[in-house]
Amino acid sequence: MCFLLPQLLLNAIDFSVGKTVQYTCLPGYAKVPGMSPTLTCLEGGVWSEALEFCKRKQCGHPGEPVNGKIISLTNLQFGSTAEHSCTSAGIPCEPPPDIPHGQHSGRLLSEFHYGTAVSYSCQPGFPLHGHPSIHCTTRDGYSGVWSEPLPACGGGLRSSCPVPQIQHGRIVAARSAYSHRDTVTFECEPGYAIRGHREIQCQPNNTWEPPVPVCLTCAPPPAIPHGTHSGGSRDSFSLGDVVTYTCASGLALAGGASLSCTSVDGQHGTWSGAVPRCQGRARLCPQPALAVPGTRDGHSCGRACTHGEAAHMTDFIPSQSVFKTTRRIYTFFNIFLCIKCLFGSALLEQLFLFDAASVSITT
């Protein structure tokens, strides 16, 4: 009888002479071709020779990652590990820009990656201005750009133009000096629009033609009472932007509904046209009619006319006056009350020119 083989998990516990067992390869391992995966229990209680009939599978090469490299790889068999590291060296740059009357040291290179540097030199008679070297770098971690500013060749007795300045904008591929026929291209900061020519050229008289453009923006349009505009909460508006005003429910818009961002002086942004306004009047109810003859608001006026009750006499006496009532005066005021009760305050105002909104009486 043979004892249980090590590292085997079998249901059988009795292995008599002549009995065989068969191996199955674990995941990640493959059977060796031509090798029998069985063992036999021999006389003497021993197993036949245990050969290596399973071997580790082999993986393909993992390859170099984008903007990275493999720094450790033991082998390509199952269970092996590879270690990578990232680098900016894989970020490419376009070829370095050319400068008038000069050349750079990368003329013979076909590729330029992050960290690559080139140096500029000038033709005889054109001295170099600025730092001679630039290098490939990145602003966003993905795209390569060349450091600025570029050097320039020229100056001395030759004509040169001052470096143009633009507020809220920049020169694309700026240089430290410019000579005759050099050109520059401008771009504005986000939220600003360029007014003028985007590209200008250095002239023999050391001026730029066309003139340097400007980058303009408009401040938020004015707010109006009881109304809103379509610009929302934006902080700035570019030339040509249009906003439209609307009024609260029940109010009408007076004036043009829209304003556009423009410029009058070519230096500052402003909103065109007059700012509209919201206007409207509350609807007034008409004077109520007499409910029945001798009544108003559905209440009888007879008692006030008969007995001279002066409960509402405050509507017909100037507020700055104080009266001591007597029977005669009281009777006179009863007439007022009757007119008011039957025909309303409007008639009293027309007859007696009293201010119906500010009168009082004391007794």
Secondary structure as the mmCIF struct_conf table of DSSP 4:
data_model
#
loop_
_struct_conf.conf_type_id
_struct_conf.id
_struct_conf.beg_label_comp_id
_struct_conf.beg_label_asym_id
_struct_conf.beg_label_seq_id
_struct_conf.end_label_comp_id
_struct_conf.end_label_asym_id
_struct_conf.end_label_seq_id
HELX_LH_PP_P HELX_LH_PP_P1 CYS A 2 LEU A 5
TURN_TY1_P TURN_TY1_P1 PRO A 6 GLN A 7
BEND BEND1 ASN A 11 ASN A 11
TURN_TY1_P TURN_TY1_P2 VAL A 17 GLY A 18
STRN STRN1 THR A 20 GLN A 22
HELX_LH_PP_P HELX_LH_PP_P2 CYS A 25 LEU A 26
TURN_TY1_P TURN_TY1_P3 PRO A 27 GLY A 28
STRN STRN2 TYR A 29 LYS A 31
HELX_LH_PP_P HELX_LH_PP_P3 VAL A 32 VAL A 32
TURN_TY1_P TURN_TY1_P4 PRO A 33 GLY A 34
STRN STRN3 THR A 38 LEU A 42
TURN_TY1_P TURN_TY1_P5 GLU A 43 GLY A 45
STRN STRN4 VAL A 46 TRP A 47
HELX_LH_PP_P HELX_LH_PP_P4 SER A 48 GLU A 49
STRN STRN5 CYS A 54 ARG A 56
STRN STRN6 GLN A 58 GLN A 58
HELX_LH_PP_P HELX_LH_PP_P5 CYS A 59 HIS A 61
HELX_LH_PP_P HELX_LH_PP_P6 GLU A 64 PRO A 65
TURN_TY1_P TURN_TY1_P6 VAL A 66 ASN A 67
STRN STRN7 GLY A 68 LEU A 73
BEND BEND2 LEU A 76 LEU A 76
STRN STRN8 GLN A 77 GLN A 77
TURN_TY1_P TURN_TY1_P7 PHE A 78 GLY A 79
STRN STRN9 ALA A 82 CYS A 86
HELX_RH_3T_P HELX_RH_3T_P1 SER A 88 GLY A 90
STRN STRN10 PRO A 92 CYS A 93
HELX_LH_PP_P HELX_LH_PP_P7 GLU A 94 ASP A 98
TURN_TY1_P TURN_TY1_P8 PRO A 100 HIS A 101
STRN STRN11 GLY A 102 HIS A 104
TURN_TY1_P TURN_TY1_P9 SER A 105 LEU A 108
BEND BEND3 SER A 110 SER A 110
STRN STRN12 PHE A 112 HIS A 113
TURN_TY1_P TURN_TY1_P10 TYR A 114 GLY A 115
STRN STRN13 ALA A 117 CYS A 122
TURN_TY1_P TURN_TY1_P11 PRO A 124 GLY A 125
STRN STRN14 LEU A 128 HIS A 129
BEND BEND4 GLY A 130 GLY A 130
BEND BEND5 PRO A 132 PRO A 132
STRN STRN15 SER A 133 THR A 138
BEND BEND6 ARG A 139 SER A 143
STRN STRN16 GLY A 144 TRP A 146
BEND BEND7 GLU A 148 GLU A 148
HELX_LH_PP_P HELX_LH_PP_P8 PRO A 149 PRO A 149
STRN STRN17 LEU A 150 LEU A 150
HELX_LH_PP_P HELX_LH_PP_P9 PRO A 151 PRO A 151
STRN STRN18 ALA A 152 CYS A 153
TURN_TY1_P TURN_TY1_P12 GLY A 156 LEU A 157
BEND BEND8 ARG A 158 ARG A 158
STRN STRN19 SER A 160 CYS A 161
HELX_LH_PP_P HELX_LH_PP_P10 PRO A 162 PRO A 164
TURN_TY1_P TURN_TY1_P13 GLN A 167 HIS A 168
STRN STRN20 GLY A 169 VAL A 172
TURN_TY1_P TURN_TY1_P14 ALA A 173 ALA A 173
STRN STRN21 ARG A 175 ARG A 175
BEND BEND9 SER A 176 SER A 176
STRN STRN22 TYR A 178 SER A 179
TURN_TY1_P TURN_TY1_P15 HIS A 180 ARG A 181
STRN STRN23 THR A 183 CYS A 188
HELX_LH_PP_P HELX_LH_PP_P11 GLU A 189 GLU A 189
TURN_TY1_P TURN_TY1_P16 PRO A 190 GLY A 191
STRN STRN24 ALA A 193 ARG A 195
BEND BEND10 GLY A 196 GLY A 196
BEND BEND11 ARG A 198 ARG A 198
STRN STRN25 GLU A 199 CYS A 202
TURN_TY1_P TURN_TY1_P17 PRO A 204 ASN A 205
BEND BEND12 ASN A 206 ASN A 206
STRN STRN26 TRP A 208 GLU A 209
BEND BEND13 PRO A 210 PRO A 210
STRN STRN27 VAL A 214 LEU A 216
STRN STRN28 CYS A 218 CYS A 218
HELX_LH_PP_P HELX_LH_PP_P12 ALA A 219 ALA A 223
TURN_TY1_P TURN_TY1_P18 PRO A 225 HIS A 226
STRN STRN29 GLY A 227 HIS A 229
TURN_TY1_P TURN_TY1_P19 SER A 230 SER A 233
BEND BEND14 ASP A 235 ASP A 235
STRN STRN30 PHE A 237 PHE A 237
TURN_TY1_P TURN_TY1_P20 LEU A 239 GLY A 240
STRN STRN31 VAL A 242 CYS A 247
TURN_TY1_P TURN_TY1_P21 SER A 249 GLY A 250
STRN STRN32 ALA A 252 ALA A 254
BEND BEND15 GLY A 255 GLY A 255
BEND BEND16 ALA A 257 ALA A 257
STRN STRN33 SER A 258 THR A 262
BEND BEND17 VAL A 264 HIS A 268
STRN STRN34 THR A 270 TRP A 271
BEND BEND18 GLY A 273 GLY A 273
HELX_LH_PP_P HELX_LH_PP_P13 ALA A 274 PRO A 276
STRN STRN35 ARG A 277 GLN A 279
HELX_LH_PP_P HELX_LH_PP_P14 ALA A 282 LEU A 290
BEND BEND19 ALA A 291 VAL A 292
TURN_TY1_P TURN_TY1_P22 PRO A 293 GLY A 294
STRN STRN36 THR A 295 ARG A 296
TURN_TY1_P TURN_TY1_P23 ASP A 297 GLY A 298
STRN STRN37 HIS A 299 SER A 300
HELX_RH_AL_P HELX_RH_AL_P1 GLY A 302 HIS A 307
TURN_TY1_P TURN_TY1_P24 ALA A 311 HIS A 312
HELX_RH_3T_P HELX_RH_3T_P2 MET A 313 ASP A 315
BEND BEND20 PHE A 316 ILE A 317
STRN STRN38 PRO A 318 PRO A 318
TURN_TY1_P TURN_TY1_P25 SER A 319 GLN A 320
HELX_RH_AL_P HELX_RH_AL_P2 ARG A 327 PHE A 343
HELX_RH_AL_P HELX_RH_AL_P3 SER A 345 PHE A 352
TURN_TY1_P TURN_TY1_P26 ALA A 356 ALA A 357
BEND BEND21 SER A 358 SER A 358
STRN STRN39 VAL A 359 VAL A 359
#
